[in-house]
Amino acid sequence: MNRIRRPWQNLRFRVVAWYGLLAGLSMLVSDGFIYFEYRQTLFGQVDRALEVSAIQALKNLDDEVDRLEFDPRRNTPVLASLLNEAGVEIYLFGKNGVLKESFGDSLRLPPYGGLQVGFTTVDSPNGRWRVFTTDVLNSDGRSSGWLVVARSLRQVDATLSHLFRRHLLGVPILIGMVGLGGLFLSNRALKPITQITRTMKQVRNSGDLTQRIDYQSTTDDELARLATLFDAMLDSLERTFEQQKRFMADASHELRTPLTTLKGLLQVTLRQPRDPDTYRETLQTIELEVDRLARLSSDLLLLSRLEEHHQELPLEPVDLSDLLVAISAQIQPLAELQQLSLSTHIAPDLHLLGSPDHLIRLFLNLLDNAVKHTPPHGALALRAAADNDRIQVTVSDTGIGIPADHLPHLFERFYRVEKSRSRGRGGTGLGLAIAQEIVHRHHGVISVRSAPGQGTTFTVCFPQQGSRPRLSSPTREVP
């Protein structure tokens, strides 16, 4: 059942919304700063004009003590004309707050007690006014009244109102433009994510792991790396599933062969009465096939456990020198039985962190392979030595060797080199795959070098105890 997706659950919507919100907030802050700076500038111009007008008015006052009026001898009509042209009104108050004289009556001021010295803004029936009040001093320095100079703020308020409306109108326009730009950029930026989503849905619905995102980008940005990572993940999944398919097919074939043999033997034996020797021979053959099935089941179980990388092996300090000496002593009788010589060159005090049981299985597999595929009178060699912070162990033989085209597949499960690696020698085809996994779980590297008629050498490298593990994939060397 598909859920209804709300707009805010869409990444594009959230990106565009954030773009618009940030743009709107940025513009509001910027416009607010511009508005208040411009307001301060306009008020500053008005205040300077009022100061100039106050100075001119004071120059036209009568100098006599206790008299407070404009001196008609000092060109008062000219002053009044200049002040009216500037839009300034002047009011002269006595010490008792009574209005003595004025040029203009638009402000309609109350008695002086309602005003304070300096600049103030006054609301009146005729609008807002900017008012400058100063003391009037007579010739002996005493205050004889107050001079009030006022100018209407109608033009200033109209200018600020117009500026405010323009900026307020510009905010939604800018948000709309930024939203369109954000939508374009988000579509462009999220294109690889859309491509990834579409491809992954197709993979989920069809199960076709061959599909790829194949995102082309001129820059190595995060989204391009994400698309490349998804393609690499699909590559890995495809290889894994192909390996699983081959493994299931190979395992089914390996299990079916002994079961078919067992069924055939039982059918032939039970078809008619047999003598005791025939029954004994048949049972011995069945026992061999059952042993082979048991070994195959055991190897499959061990390999599956080793491939569970989320479960760490129980590692402990191991003296590899002593372990290899014990393994060589165990292999020696088998080598003598096949008329082979076994030489060992094992350096003392080789220590690592490992699982003794798995290490024994590893080197027994390698030495057992060397014994099985070396003709009589051949030679085997087991060498171990420290190389800087690593331990290097080699198992070599003078056997028939391995063709170069088989080396890249040698560690694959159920892979056998024809004839020389046949079922007749009792192998399950999992020995080298198990050996590789054991080496990997010990943070080591395994490689093989071989050529037909020149023998084979397996090299295993482990980090020594106390050194830092270095993970690496196995290598196959061809001379």
VEXDREN-2710 file (C-alpha; in Angstrom, 1 decimal):
% VEXDREN-2710
k/r/px/py/pz
1/MET/0.0/0.0/0.0
2/ASN/1.5/3.3/-1.1
3/ARG/1.6/6.1/1.4
4/ILE/0.5/9.6/0.5
5/ARG/3.7/11.7/0.3
6/ARG/3.3/15.2/1.8
7/PRO/5.1/18.1/0.1
8/TRP/7.6/18.5/3.0
9/GLN/8.6/14.9/2.7
10/ASN/10.0/15.7/-0.8
11/LEU/13.7/16.7/-0.8
12/ARG/13.3/19.1/-3.7
13/PHE/10.5/20.9/-1.8
14/ARG/12.6/21.2/1.3
15/VAL/15.6/22.4/-0.7
16/VAL/13.5/25.1/-2.4
17/ALA/11.8/26.0/0.8
18/TRP/15.2/26.5/2.6
19/TYR/16.5/28.5/-0.4
20/GLY/13.4/30.8/-0.2
21/LEU/13.5/31.1/3.5
22/LEU/17.2/32.0/3.7
23/ALA/16.8/34.4/0.8
24/GLY/13.7/36.0/2.5
25/LEU/15.5/36.3/5.8
26/SER/18.6/37.7/4.2
27/MET/16.6/40.3/2.3
28/LEU/14.6/41.3/5.4
29/VAL/17.8/41.8/7.4
30/SER/19.5/43.7/4.5
31/ASP/16.4/45.8/3.8
32/GLY/16.0/46.5/7.5
33/PHE/19.6/47.7/7.7
34/ILE/19.2/49.9/4.6
35/TYR/15.8/51.3/5.9
36/PHE/17.2/52.3/9.3
37/GLU/20.4/53.7/7.8
38/TYR/18.4/55.8/5.4
39/ARG/16.1/56.9/8.1
40/GLN/19.0/58.0/10.2
41/THR/20.4/60.0/7.3
42/LEU/17.1/61.8/6.6
43/PHE/16.7/62.6/10.3
44/GLY/20.3/63.8/10.4
45/GLN/19.6/66.2/7.5
46/VAL/16.5/67.6/9.2
47/ASP/18.3/68.0/12.5
48/ARG/21.2/69.9/10.8
49/ALA/18.6/72.2/9.1
50/LEU/16.9/72.9/12.4
51/GLU/20.2/73.7/14.1
52/VAL/21.1/76.2/11.3
53/SER/17.6/77.8/11.6
54/ALA/18.0/78.0/15.4
55/ILE/21.3/79.8/15.0
56/GLN/19.8/82.3/12.5
57/ALA/16.9/82.9/14.8
58/LEU/19.1/83.5/17.9
59/LYS/21.0/86.1/15.9
60/ASN/17.8/88.1/15.5
61/LEU/16.8/88.3/19.1
62/ASP/16.9/91.5/21.1
63/ASP/20.0/91.7/23.4
64/GLU/18.4/93.7/26.2
65/VAL/18.1/92.0/29.5
66/ASP/14.7/90.6/30.4
67/ARG/13.3/91.3/27.0
68/LEU/12.6/88.4/24.7
69/GLU/11.5/89.2/21.2
70/PHE/12.8/89.3/17.7
71/ASP/14.5/92.6/16.9
72/PRO/12.8/94.2/14.0
73/ARG/16.0/96.2/13.3
74/ARG/17.8/92.9/12.4
75/ASN/15.9/92.2/9.2
76/THR/13.3/89.9/10.9
77/PRO/11.1/89.8/7.7
78/VAL/14.0/88.4/5.7
79/LEU/14.5/85.8/8.4
80/ALA/10.8/84.8/8.3
81/SER/11.0/84.5/4.6
82/LEU/14.0/82.2/4.7
83/LEU/12.5/80.1/7.4
84/ASN/9.2/79.7/5.6
85/GLU/11.1/78.6/2.4
86/ALA/12.9/76.0/4.4
87/GLY/9.6/74.7/5.9
88/VAL/10.7/75.6/9.4
89/GLU/8.6/77.2/12.1
90/ILE/10.0/79.1/15.1
91/TYR/8.4/79.6/18.5
92/LEU/9.7/81.8/21.2
93/PHE/8.7/81.1/24.8
94/GLY/9.3/83.1/27.9
95/LYS/10.5/81.9/31.3
96/ASN/7.0/81.3/32.4
97/GLY/6.3/79.0/29.4
98/VAL/4.1/81.6/27.6
99/LEU/4.4/81.9/23.9
100/LYS/6.0/85.3/23.1
101/GLU/6.3/85.2/19.3
102/SER/6.2/82.7/16.5
103/PHE/6.8/82.3/12.8
104/GLY/4.1/79.7/11.8
105/ASP/1.3/78.1/13.7
106/SER/1.0/74.6/12.2
107/LEU/2.5/72.8/15.1
108/ARG/0.2/74.2/17.8
109/LEU/2.5/73.6/20.6
110/PRO/1.4/73.4/24.2
111/PRO/3.1/75.5/26.9
112/TYR/6.8/74.8/27.0
113/GLY/6.5/72.6/30.0
114/GLY/5.7/69.7/27.7
115/LEU/9.0/70.0/25.7
116/GLN/12.6/69.1/26.6
117/VAL/15.9/70.7/25.5
118/GLY/17.4/69.0/22.4
119/PHE/15.8/67.1/19.6
120/THR/12.4/65.4/19.9
121/THR/9.7/64.1/17.6
122/VAL/6.2/65.5/18.3
123/ASP/2.8/64.2/17.0
124/SER/0.3/66.9/16.2
125/PRO/-3.0/67.2/14.3
126/ASN/-0.9/68.3/11.3
127/GLY/1.3/65.2/11.4
128/ARG/4.7/64.4/12.9
129/TRP/7.2/67.2/13.5
130/ARG/10.9/67.2/14.3
131/VAL/11.5/69.8/17.1
132/PHE/14.7/71.3/18.3
133/THR/14.5/73.2/21.7
134/THR/17.3/75.4/23.1
135/ASP/17.8/77.9/26.0
136/VAL/17.8/81.6/25.2
137/LEU/20.5/83.3/27.2
138/ASN/20.6/87.1/27.8
139/SER/23.8/89.2/27.9
140/ASP/24.6/88.3/31.5
141/GLY/24.3/84.6/30.8
142/ARG/21.0/83.9/32.4
143/SER/18.2/82.0/30.8
144/SER/15.4/84.3/29.6
145/GLY/13.3/81.7/27.7
146/TRP/13.4/79.0/25.1
147/LEU/13.6/78.9/21.4
148/VAL/11.7/76.1/19.6
149/VAL/12.5/75.3/16.0
150/ALA/10.2/72.8/14.2
151/ARG/10.0/71.1/10.8
152/SER/7.3/68.8/9.5
153/LEU/8.3/65.2/8.8
154/ARG/5.6/64.7/6.2
155/GLN/8.1/64.5/3.3
156/VAL/10.5/62.2/5.3
157/ASP/7.7/59.9/6.3
158/ALA/6.4/59.7/2.7
159/THR/9.9/58.9/1.5
160/LEU/10.4/56.2/4.2
161/SER/6.9/54.8/3.5
162/HIS/7.7/54.5/-0.2
163/LEU/11.0/52.8/0.5
164/PHE/9.3/50.4/2.9
165/ARG/6.6/49.5/0.3
166/ARG/9.2/48.9/-2.4
167/HIS/11.3/46.7/-0.2
168/LEU/8.2/44.8/1.1
169/LEU/7.1/44.2/-2.5
170/GLY/10.6/43.0/-3.4
171/VAL/10.7/40.3/-0.8
172/PRO/8.2/37.9/-2.4
173/ILE/9.5/38.7/-5.8
174/LEU/13.0/37.7/-4.7
175/ILE/11.7/34.6/-2.9
176/GLY/9.9/33.6/-6.1
177/MET/13.1/34.1/-8.2
178/VAL/15.2/32.3/-5.6
179/GLY/12.6/29.5/-5.5
180/LEU/12.8/29.0/-9.2
181/GLY/16.6/29.1/-9.1
182/GLY/16.6/26.7/-6.2
183/LEU/14.2/24.3/-8.1
184/PHE/16.5/24.4/-11.1
185/LEU/19.6/23.8/-9.0
186/SER/18.0/21.1/-6.9
187/ASN/16.8/19.3/-10.0
188/ARG/20.3/19.5/-11.4
189/ALA/22.0/18.5/-8.1
190/LEU/19.6/15.7/-7.4
191/LYS/19.7/14.2/-10.9
192/PRO/22.1/11.5/-9.9
193/ILE/20.0/10.6/-6.8
194/THR/17.0/10.3/-9.1
195/GLN/19.0/8.2/-11.4
196/ILE/20.2/6.0/-8.5
197/THR/16.6/5.6/-7.2
198/ARG/15.2/4.7/-10.6
199/THR/18.0/2.1/-11.3
200/MET/17.7/0.6/-7.8
201/LYS/13.9/0.3/-8.2
202/GLN/14.4/-1.5/-11.5
203/VAL/16.9/-3.8/-9.9
204/ARG/14.5/-4.5/-7.1
205/ASN/11.6/-5.1/-9.4
206/SER/13.3/-7.1/-12.1
207/GLY/16.2/-8.7/-10.1
208/ASP/18.5/-7.8/-13.0
209/LEU/21.9/-7.1/-11.4
210/THR/23.4/-6.2/-14.8
211/GLN/21.9/-2.7/-14.7
212/ARG/24.1/0.2/-13.9
213/ILE/23.6/3.9/-13.0
214/ASP/26.4/4.9/-15.3
215/TYR/26.3/8.5/-14.1
216/GLN/28.5/10.8/-16.3
217/SER/30.0/13.8/-14.5
218/THR/32.8/16.2/-15.4
219/THR/33.6/16.7/-11.7
220/ASP/34.5/14.2/-9.1
221/ASP/31.9/15.5/-6.6
222/GLU/30.1/13.7/-3.8
223/LEU/27.1/12.6/-5.9
224/ALA/29.3/11.3/-8.7
225/ARG/31.3/9.3/-6.1
226/LEU/28.0/8.0/-4.7
227/ALA/26.8/6.9/-8.1
228/THR/30.2/5.2/-8.7
229/LEU/29.9/3.5/-5.3
230/PHE/26.5/2.2/-6.2
231/ASP/27.8/0.8/-9.5
232/ALA/30.6/-0.8/-7.7
233/MET/28.2/-2.3/-5.1
234/LEU/26.1/-3.7/-8.0
235/ASP/29.2/-5.1/-9.6
236/SER/30.1/-6.8/-6.3
237/LEU/26.5/-8.1/-5.8
238/GLU/26.4/-9.5/-9.4
239/ARG/29.8/-11.3/-8.9
240/THR/28.6/-12.6/-5.5
241/PHE/25.3/-13.9/-7.0
242/GLU/27.1/-15.5/-9.9
243/GLN/29.6/-17.1/-7.6
244/GLN/26.6/-18.4/-5.5
245/LYS/24.9/-19.8/-8.6
246/ARG/28.1/-21.6/-9.6
247/PHE/28.7/-22.8/-6.1
248/MET/25.2/-24.2/-5.9
249/ALA/25.5/-25.9/-9.3
250/ASP/29.0/-27.3/-8.4
251/ALA/27.9/-28.4/-4.9
252/SER/24.8/-30.1/-6.4
253/HIS/27.0/-31.9/-8.9
254/GLU/29.6/-32.9/-6.3
255/LEU/26.9/-34.3/-4.1
256/ARG/25.0/-36.0/-6.9
257/THR/28.0/-37.9/-8.2
258/PRO/28.6/-40.0/-5.0
259/LEU/24.9/-40.4/-4.4
260/THR/24.4/-41.7/-8.0
261/THR/27.3/-44.1/-7.4
262/LEU/25.8/-45.3/-4.2
263/LYS/22.4/-45.8/-5.8
264/GLY/23.8/-47.7/-8.7
265/LEU/25.9/-50.0/-6.5
266/LEU/22.9/-50.7/-4.3
267/GLN/20.6/-51.4/-7.3
268/VAL/23.1/-53.8/-8.9
269/THR/23.9/-55.5/-5.7
270/LEU/20.2/-56.0/-4.8
271/ARG/19.2/-57.2/-8.2
272/GLN/20.2/-60.8/-7.4
273/PRO/21.9/-62.7/-4.6
274/ARG/25.7/-62.3/-4.4
275/ASP/28.5/-64.1/-2.7
276/PRO/30.0/-62.7/0.5
277/ASP/33.1/-61.4/-1.2
278/THR/31.0/-59.4/-3.7
279/TYR/29.0/-57.9/-0.8
280/ARG/32.2/-57.0/1.0
281/GLU/33.7/-55.3/-2.0
282/THR/30.4/-53.4/-2.6
283/LEU/30.3/-52.3/1.0
284/GLN/33.9/-51.1/0.9
285/THR/33.1/-49.0/-2.2
286/ILE/30.1/-47.6/-0.4
287/GLU/32.2/-46.8/2.6
288/LEU/34.6/-44.8/0.3
289/GLU/31.8/-42.8/-1.2
290/VAL/30.3/-42.1/2.2
291/ASP/33.7/-40.9/3.5
292/ARG/33.9/-38.7/0.5
293/LEU/30.4/-37.3/1.2
294/ALA/31.4/-36.7/4.9
295/ARG/34.6/-34.9/3.8
296/LEU/32.6/-32.7/1.4
297/SER/30.0/-31.9/4.0
298/SER/32.7/-31.0/6.5
299/ASP/34.6/-28.8/4.0
300/LEU/31.4/-27.0/3.0
301/LEU/30.5/-26.3/6.6
302/LEU/34.0/-25.1/7.4
303/LEU/34.1/-22.8/4.3
304/SER/30.7/-21.3/5.2
305/ARG/31.8/-20.5/8.7
306/LEU/35.1/-19.0/7.5
307/GLU/33.1/-16.7/5.1
308/GLU/31.1/-15.3/8.0
309/HIS/33.3/-12.3/8.3
310/HIS/31.2/-10.7/11.0
311/GLN/32.3/-13.5/13.4
312/GLU/36.0/-13.2/14.3
313/LEU/38.2/-16.2/14.7
314/PRO/39.3/-16.9/18.3
315/LEU/42.9/-15.7/17.9
316/GLU/45.6/-16.4/20.4
317/PRO/49.4/-16.2/20.5
318/VAL/50.9/-19.0/18.4
319/ASP/54.5/-20.2/18.1
320/LEU/54.4/-20.9/14.3
321/SER/57.8/-22.5/14.4
322/ASP/56.7/-25.3/16.8
323/LEU/53.4/-25.7/14.8
324/LEU/55.2/-26.2/11.5
325/VAL/57.7/-28.6/13.0
326/ALA/54.8/-30.7/14.3
327/ILE/53.0/-30.5/10.9
328/SER/56.1/-31.6/9.0
329/ALA/56.5/-34.6/11.4
330/GLN/52.9/-35.5/10.6
331/ILE/53.4/-35.3/6.9
332/GLN/56.8/-37.1/6.8
333/PRO/55.4/-40.7/6.9
334/LEU/53.0/-39.9/4.1
335/ALA/55.8/-38.4/2.0
336/GLU/58.0/-41.5/2.6
337/LEU/55.1/-43.7/1.6
338/GLN/55.0/-41.9/-1.8
339/GLN/58.8/-42.1/-2.0
340/LEU/59.2/-38.3/-1.6
341/SER/61.8/-36.4/0.3
342/LEU/60.7/-33.6/2.7
343/SER/63.1/-30.8/3.7
344/THR/62.3/-28.2/6.3
345/HIS/64.0/-24.8/7.0
346/ILE/62.0/-23.2/9.8
347/ALA/63.4/-20.2/11.7
348/PRO/62.8/-20.3/15.5
349/ASP/60.6/-17.9/17.4
350/LEU/58.1/-17.1/14.8
351/HIS/55.1/-15.8/16.7
352/LEU/51.7/-14.6/15.5
353/LEU/48.1/-14.2/16.6
354/GLY/46.1/-17.0/15.1
355/SER/43.9/-20.0/15.5
356/PRO/46.0/-23.1/15.8
357/ASP/43.4/-25.5/14.5
358/HIS/42.8/-23.4/11.4
359/LEU/46.6/-22.9/10.8
360/ILE/47.1/-26.7/11.0
361/ARG/44.3/-27.2/8.5
362/LEU/45.9/-24.6/6.2
363/PHE/49.4/-26.1/6.0
364/LEU/48.2/-29.7/6.0
365/ASN/46.1/-28.8/2.9
366/LEU/49.1/-27.3/1.2
367/LEU/51.4/-30.2/2.1
368/ASP/48.8/-32.8/1.3
369/ASN/48.3/-31.3/-2.2
370/ALA/52.1/-31.3/-2.7
371/VAL/52.3/-35.0/-1.8
372/LYS/49.4/-35.9/-4.1
373/HIS/50.7/-34.1/-7.2
374/THR/54.4/-34.9/-7.0
375/PRO/55.7/-38.1/-8.8
376/PRO/57.8/-40.6/-6.8
377/HIS/61.4/-39.6/-6.0
378/GLY/60.3/-36.0/-6.0
379/ALA/61.1/-33.4/-3.3
380/LEU/59.0/-31.3/-1.0
381/ALA/60.2/-28.2/0.9
382/LEU/58.7/-26.3/3.8
383/ARG/60.4/-23.0/4.7
384/ALA/59.5/-20.3/7.2
385/ALA/61.3/-17.1/8.1
386/ALA/60.7/-13.6/9.3
387/ASP/60.7/-10.8/6.8
388/ASN/60.6/-7.4/8.5
389/ASP/57.3/-7.3/10.4
390/ARG/55.9/-10.3/8.5
391/ILE/56.3/-14.1/8.5
392/GLN/56.7/-15.8/5.2
393/VAL/56.0/-19.5/4.8
394/THR/56.5/-21.4/1.5
395/VAL/55.4/-24.9/0.5
396/SER/57.1/-26.1/-2.7
397/ASP/57.3/-29.3/-4.7
398/THR/59.0/-30.6/-7.8
399/GLY/55.7/-32.0/-9.1
400/ILE/54.0/-31.8/-12.5
401/GLY/53.2/-28.1/-12.1
402/ILE/50.1/-26.1/-13.1
403/PRO/49.4/-24.5/-16.5
404/ALA/49.3/-20.7/-16.4
405/ASP/45.7/-20.4/-17.6
406/HIS/44.6/-22.4/-14.5
407/LEU/46.4/-20.2/-11.9
408/PRO/43.8/-17.3/-11.7
409/HIS/41.1/-19.9/-10.9
410/LEU/43.0/-22.1/-8.5
411/PHE/41.4/-20.7/-5.3
412/GLU/37.9/-21.0/-6.6
413/ARG/35.5/-23.5/-5.0
414/PHE/35.3/-26.9/-6.7
415/TYR/37.9/-25.8/-9.3
416/ARG/40.1/-28.7/-10.4
417/VAL/43.0/-28.7/-12.9
418/GLU/42.1/-31.5/-15.3
419/LYS/43.6/-34.9/-14.8
420/SER/46.2/-33.9/-12.2
421/ARG/43.4/-32.6/-9.9
422/SER/40.8/-35.4/-10.4
423/ARG/38.3/-36.8/-8.0
424/GLY/40.3/-40.1/-8.1
425/ARG/42.8/-38.5/-5.7
426/GLY/40.2/-38.1/-3.1
427/GLY/39.9/-34.3/-3.1
428/THR/36.7/-32.3/-2.7
429/GLY/37.8/-29.3/-4.7
430/LEU/37.5/-27.0/-1.7
431/GLY/41.0/-27.3/-0.1
432/LEU/42.6/-24.3/-1.6
433/ALA/39.4/-22.2/-1.2
434/ILE/39.5/-23.1/2.5
435/ALA/43.2/-22.3/2.6
436/GLN/42.6/-18.8/1.2
437/GLU/39.8/-18.0/3.6
438/ILE/42.0/-19.1/6.6
439/VAL/44.8/-16.8/5.4
440/HIS/42.3/-13.9/4.9
441/ARG/40.9/-14.4/8.4
442/HIS/44.5/-14.1/9.8
443/HIS/45.1/-10.9/7.8
444/GLY/47.5/-12.6/5.5
445/VAL/48.2/-13.1/1.8
446/ILE/48.5/-16.3/-0.1
447/SER/50.1/-16.6/-3.6
448/VAL/51.1/-19.4/-6.0
449/ARG/53.8/-19.7/-8.5
450/SER/53.9/-22.6/-10.9
451/ALA/54.7/-23.8/-14.4
452/PRO/54.2/-27.3/-16.1
453/GLY/57.1/-29.6/-15.3
454/GLN/58.7/-27.1/-12.9
455/GLY/56.7/-27.7/-9.7
456/THR/54.6/-25.4/-7.6
457/THR/55.3/-23.0/-4.8
458/PHE/52.7/-21.6/-2.4
459/THR/53.7/-18.6/-0.4
460/VAL/51.8/-17.5/2.7
461/CYS/52.6/-14.2/4.5
462/PHE/51.3/-13.3/8.0
463/PRO/51.8/-10.3/10.2
464/GLN/54.0/-11.1/13.2
465/GLN/52.5/-10.8/16.7
466/GLY/52.5/-7.1/17.7
467/SER/52.7/-5.8/14.1
468/ARG/49.8/-4.0/12.5
469/PRO/47.7/-6.2/10.2
470/ARG/47.7/-5.3/6.5
471/LEU/44.7/-6.6/4.6
472/SER/45.4/-7.6/1.0
473/SER/43.9/-9.8/-1.6
474/PRO/45.6/-13.0/-2.7
475/THR/48.0/-12.8/-5.7
476/ARG/48.8/-15.4/-8.3
477/GLU/52.2/-15.2/-9.8
478/VAL/53.1/-16.7/-13.2
479/PRO/56.8/-16.9/-14.0
END
